[in-house]
Amino acid sequence: MKADAILDTLGLYCPMPIVKTAKKIKDLKIGQVLEVISDDEGIKEDMPAWCKRTGNEFLRIEEGEGEYRVYVRKSK
């Protein structure tokens, strides 16, 4: 999936990936996609919950070797 911006949160654990996502997504325009790279397994539950709470669109998670790539579309 093509992202408009990438946020590397490797080595950071809850709640920092979400905190950094909230800050970074403010720089995007509505409809743009943010890719968040994380090695925190908690992101699988935290990011969909954050998207639901904030009104942004959770697109998907890709799991790789020891890392997750999460895609979020700015919706508001």
Rosetta blueprint (number, residue, H / E / L):
1 M L
2 K L
3 A L
4 D L
5 A E
6 I E
7 L E
8 D E
9 T L
10 L L
11 G L
12 L L
13 Y L
14 C L
15 P L
16 M H
17 P H
18 I H
19 V H
20 K H
21 T H
22 A H
23 K H
24 K H
25 I H
26 K L
27 D L
28 L L
29 K L
30 I L
31 G L
32 Q L
33 V E
34 L E
35 E E
36 V E
37 I E
38 S E
39 D L
40 D L
41 E L
42 G L
43 I H
44 K H
45 E H
46 D H
47 M H
48 P H
49 A H
50 W H
51 C H
52 K H
53 R H
54 T H
55 G L
56 N L
57 E E
58 F E
59 L E
60 R E
61 I E
62 E E
63 E E
64 G L
65 E L
66 G L
67 E L
68 Y E
69 R E
70 V E
71 Y E
72 V E
73 R E
74 K L
75 S L
76 K L
